[in-house]
């Protein structure tokens, strides 16, 4: 997970990336373990929370097991082995919430969560 203001980018290898422009969180063991707005917050800790480091420590060894897109809202859920997932909230009727880019054979494709919840599939 990389912070590229104004968004975050999840890299799943060279062939698949997702950029989040909306709120997202990591849920682990039944609790919110990190939310995108937590990056840089101190929360009474000795130093501010480093979101990239925190996400990497929780996700780097995990394998994606399932992706689910809510057909009404365009919300995205990325499920990993064990009890860890990323929830992405497509929150606008007008702005894109997230976009994913992947390669099939030699072709690059994109999926964009449009404002209002529709998905657009485009050559990338």
Secondary structure, 3 states (H helix, E strand, C coil): CEEECCEEEEECCCCEEEEECCCEEEEECCEEEEEHHHCCCCCCCCCCCCHHHHHHHHHCCCCEEEEEECCCCCCEEEEECCCEEEEECCCCCCCCCEEEEEEECCEEEEEEECCCCCEEEEEC
